[in-house]
Amino acid sequence: MKAILTLILTLTLIPALDAQQSVHRAKILKIQGQSQQTPEFQVSGPRDKATNPRYWIEIEAEIEVETTDPSGFIPELEAQWFAVILDKHSKKPVRLLGKTTFKNLRTKDKKIFISAYIEPDTLERLTGSSKPSDSDIEGYALTISGAGIVTEGRHGEGLSKATVEKEAKWWITWQGQSLDGLIVPKSKTPFAPLWTDRYPTEKALSQ
């Protein structure tokens, strides 16, 4: 009888423990791109070498965040980036893709910023211009996901957003050419050491 009572008590406590699991809420408020010139740093030691400044497209998103976790942090969030650019050679739009995972996202300020980049070589290859601008990109889209992240209340359908509504969820239903991995994380660019207090830390691929 004691064993049966113990089993009943254990089964009763399981839902209570589940109910205490942290819930994270996120909503993409804005996504936009802008042209950024490669940063220049002064270092001592190696001899300086002449370079010509090149141009990147920086994609930044503003996200509203909340959590019930007492730490005030969302452990992990994955961002899937999309951009459409016209290939001057084929005269057809191409979808670029990239993925970044962020860790320990601080919710104290109720919003966070995340970013990713399109490299100069990718831009020049597709546009034919050595000085591309954000107007060369026809549209951006972003989807976010993560364990325990839900959309409810004012967050609604906040886990995806696009700047141009070419069609319903064009970033998923795309039928044209796609080039994966051409939207790269900030950590893989010369911008890596900049604005570290603005953006959450990226999770290393090996983790």
C-alpha positions as CSV (number, residue, x, y, z in Angstrom):
1,M,0.0,0.0,0.0
2,K,2.9,2.4,0.8
3,A,4.4,1.8,-2.6
4,I,1.1,2.5,-4.3
5,L,0.7,5.8,-2.4
6,T,4.2,6.8,-3.3
7,L,3.5,6.2,-7.0
8,I,0.2,8.2,-6.8
9,L,2.1,11.1,-5.1
10,T,4.8,11.0,-7.8
11,L,2.3,11.1,-10.7
12,T,0.5,13.9,-9.0
13,L,3.6,16.0,-8.7
14,I,4.7,15.6,-12.4
15,P,2.1,18.1,-13.8
16,A,3.1,20.6,-11.1
17,L,6.7,20.4,-12.1
18,D,5.8,20.8,-15.8
19,A,3.8,23.8,-15.0
20,Q,6.8,25.4,-13.4
21,Q,9.0,25.2,-16.5
22,S,10.1,28.5,-17.8
23,V,8.2,30.1,-20.7
24,H,9.9,32.5,-23.1
25,R,8.1,34.9,-25.4
26,A,9.5,36.6,-28.4
27,K,8.2,38.9,-31.1
28,I,10.1,40.3,-34.1
29,L,9.4,44.0,-34.2
30,K,11.6,45.1,-37.1
31,I,14.1,43.8,-39.6
32,Q,16.1,46.0,-41.9
33,G,19.4,46.1,-43.8
34,Q,22.0,48.7,-44.3
35,S,25.3,49.1,-46.1
36,Q,28.4,48.9,-43.8
37,Q,32.0,49.5,-44.8
38,T,34.6,47.0,-43.6
39,P,36.0,48.4,-40.3
40,E,39.6,49.3,-40.0
41,F,41.7,48.6,-36.9
42,Q,45.1,49.8,-35.9
43,V,47.4,47.0,-34.6
44,S,51.0,46.9,-33.6
45,G,53.4,44.2,-34.8
46,P,52.6,43.1,-38.4
47,R,53.5,45.5,-41.2
48,D,50.5,47.3,-42.7
49,K,49.2,46.4,-46.1
50,A,47.2,48.5,-48.5
51,T,43.6,47.5,-48.9
52,N,40.6,49.0,-50.6
53,P,37.5,49.5,-48.5
54,R,34.7,47.1,-49.3
55,Y,31.0,47.1,-48.5
56,W,28.8,44.6,-46.6
57,I,25.1,44.4,-46.0
58,E,24.3,44.3,-42.3
59,I,20.9,42.8,-41.4
60,E,19.6,43.8,-38.0
61,A,16.4,42.7,-36.2
62,E,14.8,44.2,-33.1
63,I,13.0,41.6,-31.0
64,E,10.7,42.0,-28.0
65,V,11.4,39.4,-25.3
66,E,10.0,38.2,-22.0
67,T,10.6,35.2,-19.8
68,T,9.2,33.6,-16.7
69,D,12.7,32.2,-15.8
70,P,13.9,33.8,-12.6
71,S,17.3,34.5,-14.1
72,G,15.7,36.9,-16.6
73,F,17.5,35.1,-19.5
74,I,16.3,33.0,-22.5
75,P,18.9,30.2,-22.8
76,E,18.9,29.9,-26.6
77,L,17.4,31.3,-29.7
78,E,17.9,30.3,-33.3
79,A,17.6,32.9,-36.1
80,Q,17.1,31.8,-39.7
81,W,17.9,34.7,-42.1
82,F,16.6,35.2,-45.7
83,A,17.3,37.8,-48.3
84,V,16.3,38.2,-52.0
85,I,18.7,39.8,-54.4
86,L,18.6,40.1,-58.2
87,D,21.3,38.2,-60.0
88,K,22.5,40.5,-62.8
89,H,23.7,37.5,-64.9
90,S,20.5,35.4,-64.9
91,K,18.2,38.4,-64.4
92,K,16.4,36.3,-61.8
93,P,16.0,36.8,-58.0
94,V,18.0,34.6,-55.8
95,R,17.2,33.7,-52.2
96,L,20.1,33.9,-49.7
97,L,20.0,32.0,-46.5
98,G,21.9,31.8,-43.2
99,K,21.5,30.6,-39.6
100,T,22.8,31.9,-36.3
101,T,22.2,30.5,-32.8
102,F,22.4,32.9,-29.9
103,K,22.8,32.0,-26.2
104,N,21.9,33.6,-22.8
105,L,19.6,36.3,-24.2
106,R,19.0,39.0,-21.5
107,T,15.4,40.1,-21.2
108,K,15.8,42.9,-18.6
109,D,15.3,45.6,-21.2
110,K,12.4,43.8,-22.8
111,K,14.1,43.8,-26.2
112,I,17.2,42.5,-27.9
113,F,18.9,43.1,-31.2
114,I,20.5,40.5,-33.4
115,S,22.4,40.8,-36.7
116,A,23.9,38.9,-39.6
117,Y,25.8,40.0,-42.7
118,I,26.1,39.5,-46.5
119,E,29.7,39.5,-47.6
120,P,31.2,41.9,-50.2
121,D,32.2,39.0,-52.5
122,T,28.6,37.7,-52.5
123,L,27.2,41.1,-53.2
124,E,29.6,42.0,-56.0
125,R,29.2,38.5,-57.6
126,L,25.4,39.0,-57.8
127,T,25.0,42.7,-58.3
128,G,28.2,43.4,-60.4
129,S,28.9,46.4,-58.2
130,S,31.9,46.9,-56.0
131,K,29.8,49.4,-53.9
132,P,26.4,47.8,-53.4
133,S,23.8,49.4,-51.2
134,D,20.8,48.1,-49.2
135,S,18.6,49.0,-52.2
136,D,20.1,46.1,-54.0
137,I,18.3,43.7,-51.7
138,E,14.6,43.2,-52.7
139,G,13.5,41.9,-49.3
140,Y,14.5,40.4,-46.0
141,A,12.8,37.8,-43.8
142,L,13.6,36.3,-40.4
143,T,12.3,33.4,-38.4
144,I,13.2,32.6,-34.8
145,S,12.8,29.6,-32.7
146,G,14.0,28.0,-29.5
147,A,13.1,25.6,-26.7
148,G,10.3,27.0,-24.5
149,I,9.6,30.0,-26.8
150,V,5.9,30.5,-27.4
151,T,3.8,33.2,-29.1
152,E,0.7,34.3,-27.2
153,G,-1.0,37.4,-26.1
154,R,0.5,40.5,-27.6
155,H,3.3,38.5,-29.1
156,G,0.9,36.8,-31.4
157,E,2.5,35.4,-34.5
158,G,5.8,37.0,-33.6
159,L,8.3,34.3,-34.7
160,S,8.6,35.4,-38.3
161,K,8.7,38.7,-40.1
162,A,9.4,39.9,-43.7
163,T,10.1,43.4,-45.1
164,V,8.4,42.7,-48.4
165,E,5.3,40.6,-48.8
166,K,6.1,39.1,-52.2
167,E,3.6,36.3,-51.3
168,A,2.5,34.4,-48.2
169,K,5.6,33.2,-46.5
170,W,7.8,33.6,-49.6
171,W,10.9,32.7,-47.5
172,I,9.5,29.2,-47.1
173,T,7.6,28.6,-50.4
174,W,10.5,29.9,-52.6
175,Q,10.7,28.0,-55.9
176,G,13.7,29.8,-57.4
177,Q,17.5,29.5,-56.8
178,S,18.7,29.4,-53.2
179,L,22.2,29.9,-51.9
180,D,22.6,28.6,-48.4
181,G,25.3,29.9,-46.0
182,L,25.7,33.3,-47.7
183,I,24.2,35.2,-44.8
184,V,26.9,34.9,-42.2
185,P,27.0,35.4,-38.4
186,K,28.6,38.6,-37.1
187,S,31.3,36.4,-35.4
188,K,32.5,35.4,-38.9
189,T,33.1,38.9,-40.1
190,P,35.5,41.8,-39.3
191,F,32.6,43.3,-37.2
192,A,33.0,40.6,-34.6
193,P,34.6,42.7,-31.9
194,L,32.3,45.6,-32.3
195,W,29.1,46.5,-30.4
196,T,29.4,43.5,-28.1
197,D,27.1,45.1,-25.5
198,R,24.4,45.5,-28.2
199,Y,24.1,41.9,-29.4
200,P,23.8,38.6,-27.5
201,T,26.6,36.1,-27.7
202,E,26.6,33.6,-30.5
203,K,26.7,29.9,-29.7
204,A,29.7,28.2,-31.1
205,L,28.9,25.4,-33.7
206,S,30.8,22.9,-31.6
207,Q,28.7,23.5,-28.5
